[in-house]
């Protein structure tokens, strides 16, 4: 969807009190796009607050002004005050109000203008101006295009570039997924704006604590099952694992991807037990569409190669359900494997 950029320019032509929303359990793309857009909007004279439903992972603490983000779970009164004061909302890296939980209360009937920028499939009509592109690598890539389309690429400062580069880097898995010539042209512009790509990569990829390394070892040694006939691997964690390792937000980031480091593997699933629900993250290679698995069977969705879902059944039942689904996708898995290896 391409809204009228001239209407958006007119909307932004005078100073606004802006609130930027992104989704619960924010990742690098959610935080990077929110901060990058915030830095840009402030340079144009707008007052800007970022409100997220829950806290961001520690490895993003290096981003400029990240500590200014308001966390709704922890600072509810301040968050509600910012939302009540706003006269313009940006909705980033989500396209359904259920991704921001209680923060969305009343917005469906609110007549204050909303602009959505997002790259997920199946957007719901939650904004007046909807920039939706599921072919884009990340919302951060789209935010750069949004700024450029406004004619303000020259306002992409080092702070803006660092934030947008971070989201692109994390959502593409280090430029492994959803890349395109257009993406690398955008990355070149961010480097020209002053981004230190080595420093950012070091902050993202080399930030594991001893606890996180030991947890990874436990997952790979004790909690992984390989199903070679379906080119699939499963890693799981129990509630007892969460207690034993004192697992906090961000500690399991990236664990699912280790399965795909093995040659021939096409699907990786990370299934973990929460207090009242079992959550899952699924990754894939090539044309293997795991979004359809999450959407059809686990109340979820996402992207072709990166999706998530949930189950109210026990952990073991959920794992067995996932395993029993694989024969239904065997033909698709093998076709994707041969296509991927014959390119």
BELFEN-V391446 format. One record per residue. N is the residue number from 1. RES is the residue in one small letter. PSI is psi as a letter, one per 30 degrees, with the letter a starting at -180 (* if undefined). OMEGA is omega in radians with two decimals (NA if undefined). BURIAL is I if it has 9 or more other ideal C-beta (glycine too) atoms within 8 Angstrom, else O. Layout:
<<N | RES | PSI | OMEGA | BURIAL> <N | RES | PSI | OMEGA | BURIAL>>
This chain:
<<1 | x | k | 3.11 | O> <2 | x | j | 3.09 | O> <3 | x | l | -3.13 | I> <4 | x | j | -3.08 | O> <5 | x | f | 3.12 | I> <6 | x | e | 3.08 | O> <7 | x | e | 3.12 | I> <8 | x | e | 3.07 | I> <9 | x | e | 3.14 | I> <10 | x | e | -3.14 | O> <11 | x | e | -3.09 | I> <12 | x | g | -3.04 | I> <13 | x | f | 3.08 | O> <14 | x | l | -3.07 | O> <15 | x | k | -3.13 | O> <16 | x | l | 2.91 | I> <17 | x | j | -2.98 | I> <18 | x | k | 2.91 | I> <19 | x | k | 3.08 | I> <20 | x | k | 3.07 | I> <21 | x | k | 2.83 | I> <22 | x | a | -2.86 | I> <23 | x | l | 3.04 | I> <24 | x | l | -3.06 | I> <25 | x | h | -3.02 | O> <26 | x | k | 3.11 | I> <27 | x | a | -3.11 | I> <28 | x | e | -3.13 | I> <29 | x | e | 3.12 | I> <30 | x | e | -3.10 | I> <31 | x | e | -3.12 | I> <32 | x | e | 3.14 | I> <33 | x | e | 3.14 | I> <34 | x | e | -3.14 | I> <35 | x | e | 3.14 | I> <36 | x | e | 3.11 | I> <37 | x | e | 3.13 | I> <38 | x | e | 3.13 | I> <39 | x | e | 3.12 | I> <40 | x | e | -3.09 | I> <41 | x | e | 3.11 | I> <42 | x | e | 3.12 | I> <43 | x | f | 3.13 | O> <44 | x | g | 3.05 | I> <45 | x | g | -3.14 | O> <46 | x | l | 2.97 | I> <47 | x | k | -2.98 | O> <48 | x | k | 2.97 | I> <49 | x | k | 3.02 | I> <50 | x | k | 3.12 | I> <51 | x | j | 3.11 | I> <52 | x | k | -3.12 | I> <53 | x | e | -3.09 | I> <54 | x | l | -2.98 | I> <55 | x | l | 3.12 | O> <56 | x | l | 3.13 | I> <57 | x | l | -3.05 | I> <58 | x | e | -3.05 | O> <59 | x | f | 3.09 | I> <60 | x | g | -3.06 | I> <61 | x | f | -3.13 | O> <62 | x | f | -3.04 | O> <63 | x | k | -3.09 | I> <64 | x | k | 3.09 | O> <65 | x | g | -3.14 | I> <66 | x | f | -3.12 | I> <67 | x | f | 3.11 | O> <68 | x | f | -3.13 | O> <69 | x | k | 3.10 | I> <70 | x | k | 3.13 | I> <71 | x | j | -3.04 | I> <72 | x | e | -3.12 | I> <73 | x | e | -3.04 | O> <74 | x | f | -3.04 | O> <75 | x | h | -3.00 | O> <76 | x | e | -3.09 | O> <77 | x | e | 3.12 | O> <78 | x | e | 3.13 | O> <79 | x | e | -3.13 | I> <80 | x | e | 3.12 | O> <81 | x | e | 3.12 | O> <82 | x | e | -3.14 | I> <83 | x | e | -3.13 | I> <84 | x | e | -3.08 | O> <85 | x | f | -2.99 | O> <86 | x | k | 2.97 | I> <87 | x | g | 3.03 | O> <88 | x | k | 3.11 | I> <89 | x | k | 2.90 | I> <90 | x | k | 3.13 | I> <91 | x | j | -2.99 | I> <92 | x | k | 3.03 | I> <93 | x | g | 3.02 | I> <94 | x | l | -3.14 | I> <95 | x | g | 3.09 | I> <96 | x | k | -3.07 | O> <97 | x | f | -3.12 | I> <98 | x | f | 3.11 | O> <99 | x | f | 3.12 | I> <100 | x | g | 2.96 | I> <101 | x | b | -3.03 | I> <102 | x | f | 3.14 | O> <103 | x | f | -3.08 | I> <104 | x | f | -3.06 | I> <105 | x | k | 3.07 | O> <106 | x | f | -3.08 | O> <107 | x | f | -3.12 | I> <108 | x | f | 3.13 | O> <109 | x | g | -3.08 | O> <110 | x | k | -3.11 | O> <111 | x | g | 3.04 | O> <112 | x | k | -3.02 | O> <113 | x | k | 3.13 | I> <114 | x | k | 3.08 | I> <115 | x | k | 3.12 | I> <116 | x | k | 3.01 | I> <117 | x | j | -2.99 | I> <118 | x | l | -3.11 | I> <119 | x | g | 3.12 | I> <120 | x | l | 3.14 | I> <121 | x | l | 2.96 | O> <122 | x | i | 3.13 | O> <123 | x | k | 3.02 | I> <124 | x | l | -3.08 | O> <125 | x | i | -3.03 | O> <126 | x | g | -3.09 | I> <127 | x | l | 3.10 | I> <128 | x | e | -3.14 | O> <129 | x | j | -3.01 | I> <130 | x | j | 3.02 | I> <131 | x | j | -3.05 | I> <132 | x | k | -3.13 | I> <133 | x | j | -3.14 | O> <134 | x | f | 3.11 | O> <135 | x | f | -3.13 | O> <136 | x | k | -3.11 | I> <137 | x | e | -2.94 | I> <138 | x | l | 3.02 | I> <139 | x | e | 3.11 | I> <140 | x | e | 3.07 | I> <141 | x | e | -3.13 | I> <142 | x | e | 3.11 | I> <143 | x | e | 3.08 | I> <144 | x | e | 3.13 | I> <145 | x | e | 3.11 | I> <146 | x | e | 3.13 | I> <147 | x | e | 3.13 | I> <148 | x | e | 3.13 | I> <149 | x | f | 3.05 | O> <150 | x | f | -3.12 | I> <151 | x | g | -3.01 | O> <152 | x | g | 3.11 | I> <153 | x | f | 3.11 | I> <154 | x | f | 3.11 | O> <155 | x | g | 3.07 | I> <156 | x | j | -3.12 | I> <157 | x | l | 3.08 | I> <158 | x | e | -3.14 | O> <159 | x | e | 3.09 | I> <160 | x | e | -3.09 | I> <161 | x | e | -3.14 | I> <162 | x | e | -3.13 | I> <163 | x | e | -3.11 | I> <164 | x | e | 3.11 | I> <165 | x | e | -3.14 | I> <166 | x | e | 3.14 | I> <167 | x | e | 3.09 | I> <168 | x | e | -3.10 | I> <169 | x | e | -3.09 | I> <170 | x | e | -3.09 | I> <171 | x | f | 3.08 | I> <172 | x | g | -3.13 | I> <173 | x | h | -3.10 | O> <174 | x | h | 3.11 | O> <175 | x | h | 3.05 | O> <176 | x | f | -3.05 | O> <177 | x | k | 2.97 | I> <178 | x | h | 3.11 | I> <179 | x | l | -3.14 | I> <180 | x | l | 3.04 | O> <181 | x | e | -3.14 | O> <182 | x | e | 3.13 | O> <183 | x | e | -3.08 | I> <184 | x | f | 3.01 | I> <185 | x | e | 3.07 | O> <186 | x | e | 3.13 | I> <187 | x | e | 3.10 | I> <188 | x | e | 3.11 | O> <189 | x | e | 3.12 | I> <190 | x | e | 3.08 | I> <191 | x | e | 3.11 | I> <192 | x | f | 3.12 | O> <193 | x | f | 3.04 | I> <194 | x | g | 3.14 | I> <195 | x | k | 3.04 | I> <196 | x | j | -3.01 | O> <197 | x | e | 3.13 | O> <198 | x | e | -3.12 | O> <199 | x | e | -3.14 | O> <200 | x | e | 3.12 | I> <201 | x | e | 3.11 | I> <202 | x | e | 3.11 | O> <203 | x | e | -3.07 | I> <204 | x | e | -2.98 | I> <205 | x | f | -3.08 | O> <206 | x | h | -3.07 | O> <207 | x | g | -3.09 | O> <208 | x | k | 3.06 | O> <209 | x | l | 3.08 | O> <210 | x | e | 3.13 | O> <211 | x | e | -3.12 | I> <212 | x | e | 3.09 | I> <213 | x | e | 3.12 | I> <214 | x | e | 3.08 | I> <215 | x | e | 3.10 | I> <216 | x | e | 3.11 | I> <217 | x | e | 3.11 | O> <218 | x | e | 3.14 | I> <219 | x | e | -3.06 | I> <220 | x | e | -3.08 | I> <221 | x | e | -2.94 | O> <222 | x | f | -2.97 | O> <223 | x | h | -3.12 | I> <224 | x | k | 3.06 | I> <225 | x | k | 3.13 | O> <226 | x | k | 3.11 | I> <227 | x | i | -2.99 | I> <228 | x | f | -3.12 | O> <229 | x | f | 3.10 | O> <230 | x | g | 3.12 | I> <231 | x | h | -3.03 | I> <232 | x | k | 3.02 | I> <233 | x | k | -3.14 | I> <234 | x | k | 2.98 | I> <235 | x | k | -3.12 | I> <236 | x | l | 3.05 | I> <237 | x | k | 3.12 | I> <238 | x | l | 3.04 | O> <239 | x | e | 3.09 | O> <240 | x | e | 3.07 | O> <241 | x | e | 3.14 | I> <242 | x | e | 3.14 | I> <243 | x | e | -3.08 | O> <244 | x | e | -3.10 | O> <245 | x | g | -3.08 | I> <246 | x | h | -3.06 | O> <247 | x | k | 3.11 | I> <248 | x | l | 3.14 | O> <249 | x | k | 3.11 | O> <250 | x | f | -3.08 | O> <251 | x | f | -3.12 | I> <252 | x | g | -3.10 | I> <253 | x | k | 3.03 | O> <254 | x | f | -3.09 | O> <255 | x | e | -3.09 | I> <256 | x | e | -3.04 | I> <257 | x | f | -3.09 | I> <258 | x | e | 3.12 | I> <259 | x | e | -3.07 | I> <260 | x | f | 3.03 | I> <261 | x | f | 3.11 | O> <262 | x | k | 3.12 | O> <263 | x | k | 3.07 | O> <264 | x | f | 3.13 | O> <265 | x | k | -3.10 | I> <266 | x | f | -3.12 | I> <267 | x | k | 3.03 | I> <268 | x | k | 3.13 | I> <269 | x | k | 3.04 | I> <270 | x | j | -3.04 | I> <271 | x | k | -3.02 | I> <272 | x | k | -3.03 | I> <273 | x | k | 3.07 | I> <274 | x | l | -3.08 | O> <275 | x | e | -3.07 | O> <276 | x | g | -3.03 | O> <277 | x | l | 3.02 | O> <278 | x | k | -3.12 | I> <279 | x | l | 3.13 | I> <280 | x | k | 3.00 | I> <281 | x | k | -3.13 | I> <282 | x | k | 3.09 | I> <283 | x | l | 3.14 | I> <284 | x | l | 3.09 | I> <285 | x | l | 2.98 | I> <286 | x | b | -3.05 | I> <287 | x | g | -3.14 | O> <288 | x | j | -3.03 | I> <289 | x | j | 3.11 | I> <290 | x | f | 3.06 | I> <291 | x | e | -3.12 | I> <292 | x | e | 3.11 | O> <293 | x | e | -3.13 | I> <294 | x | e | -3.10 | I> <295 | x | e | -3.04 | I> <296 | x | f | -2.96 | O> <297 | x | f | -3.02 | I> <298 | x | h | 3.02 | I> <299 | x | h | -3.04 | O> <300 | x | a | -3.13 | I> <301 | x | a | -3.13 | I> <302 | x | b | -3.11 | I> <303 | x | l | -3.14 | I> <304 | x | e | -3.06 | I> <305 | x | g | -3.13 | I> <306 | x | j | -3.06 | I> <307 | x | l | 3.14 | I> <308 | x | l | 3.14 | I> <309 | x | a | -3.09 | I> <310 | x | l | 3.13 | I> <311 | x | k | 3.06 | I> <312 | x | g | 3.06 | O> <313 | x | l | 3.09 | O> <314 | x | l | -3.09 | O> <315 | x | e | -3.11 | I> <316 | x | e | 3.12 | O> <317 | x | e | 3.14 | I> <318 | x | e | 3.11 | I> <319 | x | e | -3.14 | I> <320 | x | e | 3.09 | O> <321 | x | e | 3.13 | I> <322 | x | e | -3.13 | I> <323 | x | e | -3.12 | I> <324 | x | f | 3.09 | O> <325 | x | f | -2.99 | I> <326 | x | e | 3.09 | I> <327 | x | e | 3.12 | O> <328 | x | f | -3.10 | O> <329 | x | g | -3.05 | I> <330 | x | e | -3.14 | I> <331 | x | e | 3.14 | O> <332 | x | e | 3.12 | I> <333 | x | e | -3.11 | I> <334 | x | e | 3.10 | I> <335 | x | e | 3.12 | I> <336 | x | e | 3.13 | I> <337 | x | e | -3.11 | I> <338 | x | e | 3.09 | O> <339 | x | e | -3.10 | I> <340 | x | e | -3.06 | I> <341 | x | f | 3.10 | O> <342 | x | g | -3.13 | O> <343 | x | * | NA | O>>
